[in-house]
Amino acid sequence: MILFGEHAVVSGAPALGAAVDLRVRARIEDLPGRLEISAPDLRLSLKGIAIDPRSGEVLSAEVGERAAQATRYIAAVLKEFEARDLRVTVESEIPPASGLGSSASVVVATLGALSRHLVLDLSPDEIAKEAHRIERFVQGGFGSPTDTALAAFGGYQMIEGSARSADLPEMKLVVGFSGIPHDTRAEVEKVQRFRARHPQIVDPIFRAMGEIARKATGLIEGGMIEELGGLMNANHGLLEAIGVGTRELSELVYASRGAGRAYGAKLTGAGGGGCMIALPRTGSEDVLRVMTAIAQARGEPFSVITGCPGLRLEGPADER
């Protein structure tokens, strides 16, 4: 997830992201004569689908728009390596279209599984770069390396043109899902159009977001959680200023700060729906207090730990 600097990072400002303890697992098996993509968490199983080798589009007539959208990232990976005669199964703990990097995680997991199955021996660096290129292609040329770097490397990543690992301690955050899916590409395009019309207004906002991201690393390292919460509140206000906030997300943000007594809260990701994050106080009941406030504001709360591992290869003994 992006902690600070979303949207600004697309235009070159710094952003700080963290990998969290939600996993995406991809498994690939030989399946002679056909291609099958299964994503049970999305209630999706497509058997014998056809993919245009030039565009990567799903061609099967019986595949609906929602299913085609859900498979476009997997299909782009398969197209890139001309993979066929396979069954690809993707299981995700991350809500789709929520702003938590689900698409990047799916691409990285699929690349890792394909590299293992085809004995490509791709390094984590190669997977991160390839995943960013594929995600950027599917999203129409927009997107930063933030989410794909986090999915590949884990931990914390400071993005300033390229990804750089930041050695920071774990934190516990509360996530609130608004229940409204968002479209990353549409939100990024909207903000970029606004920036093109009003660069004198938007560019200083982006610079402020970048400074917040830089300042946040020192506060996390020093355990200055209350001050970090203040930066979350400031970053949320800047995101609302560029038009990506929604009533539903703001209700969850203000419920977290109010009844939840969180130090800070903000939307995360592209906005227009998806999720927000809150930084609870450090008492034993404070996480539950924030989660209760989010639930009472009609959100879906869950807690996460930041700074967790990224891509790893698992055998049968590692599976749940």
C-alpha positions as CSV (number, residue, x, y, z in Angstrom):
1,M,0.0,0.0,0.0
2,I,1.0,3.6,-0.5
3,L,1.5,5.4,2.8
4,F,2.3,8.9,1.4
5,G,2.5,10.5,-2.0
6,E,0.0,8.7,-4.2
7,H,-0.7,10.6,-7.5
8,A,2.3,12.9,-6.9
9,V,4.6,10.0,-7.5
10,V,3.2,9.6,-11.1
11,S,4.6,13.1,-11.8
12,G,8.1,12.4,-10.2
13,A,7.6,13.4,-6.6
14,P,8.7,11.0,-3.9
15,A,6.3,8.5,-2.4
16,L,6.6,6.0,0.5
17,G,4.9,2.6,0.4
18,A,4.8,-0.5,2.6
19,A,4.2,-4.1,1.9
20,V,1.5,-5.5,4.2
21,D,0.6,-9.0,5.5
22,L,-2.0,-9.7,2.8
23,R,-0.8,-12.3,0.2
24,V,-1.5,-13.1,-3.4
25,R,-0.6,-16.7,-4.4
26,A,-0.2,-17.8,-8.0
27,R,0.1,-21.5,-9.0
28,I,0.8,-22.7,-12.5
29,E,0.3,-26.3,-13.8
30,D,0.6,-27.8,-17.3
31,L,-2.7,-28.2,-19.1
32,P,-2.2,-29.6,-22.6
33,G,-4.4,-28.2,-25.3
34,R,-5.9,-25.2,-23.5
35,L,-5.4,-22.3,-21.2
36,E,-7.3,-21.9,-18.0
37,I,-7.3,-18.9,-15.6
38,S,-8.9,-19.3,-12.3
39,A,-9.3,-16.6,-9.6
40,P,-11.7,-18.1,-7.0
41,D,-11.5,-15.1,-4.7
42,L,-13.0,-13.1,-7.6
43,R,-15.6,-15.8,-8.3
44,L,-13.9,-16.3,-11.6
45,S,-13.0,-19.4,-13.5
46,L,-12.4,-19.2,-17.3
47,K,-11.7,-22.4,-19.1
48,G,-10.4,-22.7,-22.6
49,I,-10.3,-18.9,-23.1
50,A,-8.7,-17.4,-26.1
51,I,-6.3,-14.5,-25.9
52,D,-5.3,-12.3,-28.9
53,P,-1.5,-12.8,-29.2
54,R,-1.1,-9.2,-30.4
55,S,-3.3,-7.2,-28.0
56,G,-3.7,-9.6,-25.1
57,E,-7.5,-9.1,-25.2
58,V,-9.7,-12.0,-24.0
59,L,-11.6,-13.1,-27.1
60,S,-14.0,-15.7,-25.8
61,A,-17.6,-14.5,-26.4
62,E,-18.9,-15.9,-23.2
63,V,-16.5,-13.9,-21.1
64,G,-18.2,-10.8,-19.6
65,E,-16.7,-7.4,-19.1
66,R,-16.0,-7.9,-15.4
67,A,-14.2,-11.2,-16.0
68,A,-12.1,-9.7,-18.8
69,Q,-11.1,-6.9,-16.6
70,A,-10.1,-9.3,-13.8
71,T,-7.9,-11.3,-16.1
72,R,-6.2,-8.6,-18.1
73,Y,-3.1,-8.4,-15.9
74,I,-2.7,-12.2,-15.9
75,A,-3.3,-12.3,-19.7
76,A,-0.6,-9.6,-20.2
77,V,2.0,-11.7,-18.4
78,L,1.1,-14.8,-20.4
79,K,1.2,-12.9,-23.6
80,E,4.6,-11.4,-22.8
81,F,6.1,-14.9,-22.5
82,E,4.0,-16.6,-25.2
83,A,2.8,-19.0,-22.5
84,R,0.1,-21.6,-23.4
85,D,-1.1,-25.0,-22.3
86,L,-1.3,-23.9,-18.7
87,R,-3.7,-23.6,-15.8
88,V,-3.1,-20.4,-13.8
89,T,-4.7,-20.2,-10.4
90,V,-4.5,-16.9,-8.5
91,E,-5.8,-16.6,-4.9
92,S,-5.8,-13.2,-3.3
93,E,-6.4,-11.9,0.2
94,I,-6.5,-8.3,-1.2
95,P,-9.8,-6.8,-2.2
96,P,-9.7,-6.1,-5.9
97,A,-9.9,-2.4,-7.1
98,S,-9.4,-1.3,-3.5
99,G,-6.2,0.8,-3.8
100,L,-4.1,-1.8,-2.0
101,G,-2.0,-2.8,-5.0
102,S,-4.0,-5.9,-5.9
103,S,-3.1,-5.6,-9.6
104,A,0.6,-5.2,-9.0
105,S,0.6,-8.1,-6.6
106,V,-1.2,-10.3,-9.1
107,V,1.3,-9.4,-11.8
108,V,4.3,-10.1,-9.5
109,A,2.9,-13.4,-8.2
110,T,2.1,-14.6,-11.7
111,L,5.5,-13.6,-13.0
112,G,7.2,-15.4,-10.1
113,A,5.1,-18.6,-10.7
114,L,5.7,-18.5,-14.4
115,S,9.5,-18.0,-13.9
116,R,9.6,-21.0,-11.7
117,H,7.4,-23.2,-14.0
118,L,9.2,-22.3,-17.2
119,V,12.7,-22.2,-15.4
120,L,13.2,-18.6,-16.5
121,D,15.3,-17.8,-13.4
122,L,14.1,-14.2,-13.2
123,S,15.7,-12.3,-10.4
124,P,13.5,-10.2,-8.0
125,D,14.9,-7.1,-9.8
126,E,13.9,-8.4,-13.2
127,I,10.4,-9.4,-11.9
128,A,9.9,-5.9,-10.4
129,K,10.9,-4.2,-13.6
130,E,8.9,-6.5,-15.8
131,A,5.9,-6.2,-13.5
132,H,6.0,-2.4,-13.6
133,R,6.2,-2.4,-17.4
134,I,3.3,-4.8,-17.7
135,E,1.1,-3.0,-15.2
136,R,1.9,0.4,-16.8
137,F,1.0,-1.1,-20.3
138,V,-2.3,-2.4,-19.1
139,Q,-3.2,0.9,-17.4
140,G,-2.5,2.8,-20.6
141,G,0.9,4.2,-19.8
142,F,0.2,5.5,-16.3
143,G,1.5,4.2,-13.0
144,S,4.6,4.3,-10.9
145,P,6.9,1.5,-9.8
146,T,5.6,1.8,-6.2
147,D,3.2,-1.2,-6.0
148,T,5.2,-3.6,-8.1
149,A,8.4,-2.8,-6.1
150,L,6.5,-3.4,-2.9
151,A,5.1,-6.7,-4.1
152,A,8.5,-7.9,-5.3
153,F,10.8,-6.7,-2.6
154,G,8.5,-6.2,0.4
155,G,9.4,-4.0,3.4
156,Y,9.2,-0.3,2.8
157,Q,10.1,1.4,-0.5
158,M,10.8,5.0,-1.1
159,I,10.0,5.8,-4.7
160,E,12.0,8.7,-6.3
161,G,12.0,7.8,-10.0
162,S,13.1,4.3,-9.0
163,A,12.5,2.2,-5.9
164,R,14.8,2.3,-2.9
165,S,14.4,0.1,0.1
166,A,13.9,1.9,3.5
167,D,14.9,0.0,6.7
168,L,11.9,1.0,8.9
169,P,10.1,-0.8,11.8
170,E,6.8,-2.5,11.4
171,M,3.6,-0.6,12.2
172,K,0.0,-1.7,12.8
173,L,-2.6,0.1,10.7
174,V,-6.3,-0.3,10.3
175,V,-7.7,-0.4,6.7
176,G,-11.2,0.6,5.9
177,F,-12.7,-0.6,2.6
178,S,-15.4,1.7,1.3
179,G,-17.0,-1.2,-0.7
180,I,-16.8,1.0,-3.8
181,P,-14.3,-0.3,-6.4
182,H,-12.1,2.3,-8.2
183,D,-10.4,2.5,-11.5
184,T,-6.8,3.5,-11.1
185,R,-6.3,4.4,-14.7
186,A,-9.4,6.7,-14.7
187,E,-8.4,8.4,-11.5
188,V,-4.8,9.0,-12.6
189,E,-6.0,10.4,-16.0
190,K,-8.4,12.7,-14.2
191,V,-5.7,14.1,-11.9
192,Q,-3.2,14.5,-14.8
193,R,-5.9,16.4,-16.8
194,F,-6.4,18.7,-13.8
195,R,-2.7,19.2,-13.5
196,A,-2.4,20.0,-17.3
197,R,-5.0,22.8,-16.9
198,H,-3.7,24.1,-13.6
199,P,0.0,23.3,-13.1
200,Q,0.6,26.3,-10.9
201,I,-1.9,24.9,-8.4
202,V,-1.3,21.1,-8.7
203,D,2.6,21.1,-8.9
204,P,3.0,22.7,-5.5
205,I,0.5,20.2,-4.0
206,F,2.6,17.4,-5.5
207,R,5.8,18.9,-4.0
208,A,4.1,19.1,-0.6
209,M,3.2,15.4,-0.8
210,G,6.7,14.6,-1.7
211,E,8.0,16.4,1.3
212,I,5.5,14.6,3.5
213,A,6.8,11.3,2.2
214,R,10.4,12.3,3.0
215,K,9.5,13.5,6.5
216,A,7.5,10.4,7.3
217,T,10.5,8.1,7.0
218,G,12.3,9.8,9.9
219,L,9.1,9.8,12.0
220,I,8.5,6.1,11.5
221,E,12.2,5.3,12.2
222,G,12.0,7.4,15.4
223,G,8.7,6.0,16.6
224,M,7.1,9.5,16.5
225,I,3.6,8.0,15.7
226,E,1.5,11.0,16.8
227,E,3.3,13.4,14.5
228,L,3.2,10.8,11.7
229,G,-0.6,10.8,12.1
230,G,-0.6,14.5,11.6
231,L,1.2,14.0,8.3
232,M,-1.4,11.4,7.3
233,N,-4.2,14.0,7.9
234,A,-2.3,16.6,5.8
235,N,-1.7,14.2,3.0
236,H,-5.5,13.3,2.9
237,G,-6.4,17.0,2.6
238,L,-4.0,17.4,-0.3
239,L,-5.5,14.3,-2.0
240,E,-9.0,15.8,-1.6
241,A,-7.7,19.0,-3.1
242,I,-6.8,17.3,-6.3
243,G,-10.3,15.6,-6.5
244,V,-9.8,12.0,-5.7
245,G,-11.6,11.9,-2.3
246,T,-15.2,10.6,-2.0
247,R,-17.9,11.1,0.6
248,E,-17.7,7.5,1.6
249,L,-13.9,7.5,2.1
250,S,-14.1,10.8,4.0
251,E,-16.7,9.4,6.3
252,L,-14.4,6.5,7.2
253,V,-11.4,8.9,7.6
254,Y,-13.3,11.2,10.0
255,A,-14.9,8.3,11.9
256,S,-11.4,6.9,12.5
257,R,-10.1,10.2,13.7
258,G,-13.2,11.0,15.8
259,A,-14.8,8.0,17.5
260,G,-11.8,5.9,16.7
261,R,-9.4,8.4,18.2
262,A,-6.8,7.5,15.5
263,Y,-3.7,9.7,15.4
264,G,-4.3,10.1,11.6
265,A,-6.2,8.7,8.7
266,K,-6.2,9.1,4.9
267,L,-7.3,7.5,1.7
268,T,-4.7,5.2,0.1
269,G,-4.2,4.5,-3.6
270,A,-5.8,6.2,-6.5
271,G,-9.0,7.2,-4.7
272,G,-12.4,7.5,-6.2
273,G,-13.3,4.5,-4.0
274,G,-11.3,1.7,-2.5
275,C,-9.7,2.0,0.9
276,M,-8.5,4.4,3.6
277,I,-5.9,3.7,6.3
278,A,-5.8,4.8,9.9
279,L,-3.0,5.0,12.4
280,P,-4.4,3.8,15.8
281,R,-3.1,4.9,19.2
282,T,-0.9,2.4,21.0
283,G,-3.2,1.2,23.7
284,S,-4.4,-2.5,23.7
285,E,-8.0,-1.6,22.7
286,D,-7.2,1.2,20.2
287,V,-7.1,-1.0,17.1
288,L,-10.5,-2.3,18.0
289,R,-11.8,1.2,18.6
290,V,-10.8,2.3,15.1
291,M,-12.2,-0.8,13.5
292,T,-15.5,-0.3,15.3
293,A,-15.7,3.3,14.2
294,I,-15.1,2.3,10.6
295,A,-17.8,-0.4,10.8
296,Q,-20.3,2.0,12.2
297,A,-19.5,4.3,9.3
298,R,-20.5,1.5,6.9
299,G,-16.9,0.5,6.0
300,E,-15.3,-2.9,6.1
301,P,-12.4,-2.8,8.6
302,F,-9.3,-5.0,9.0
303,S,-5.9,-4.6,10.5
304,V,-2.6,-5.0,8.7
305,I,1.1,-5.0,9.6
306,T,3.4,-2.9,7.4
307,G,7.0,-3.8,6.3
308,C,6.2,-7.5,5.5
309,P,8.1,-9.8,3.0
310,G,7.5,-9.5,-0.7
311,L,7.7,-12.2,-3.4
312,R,8.7,-15.7,-2.2
313,L,8.6,-19.1,-3.8
314,E,6.5,-21.6,-1.8
315,G,6.2,-25.4,-1.9
316,P,3.3,-27.6,-0.7
317,A,4.5,-27.3,2.9
318,D,4.2,-23.5,2.8
319,E,0.6,-23.5,1.6
320,R,-2.3,-23.0,4.0
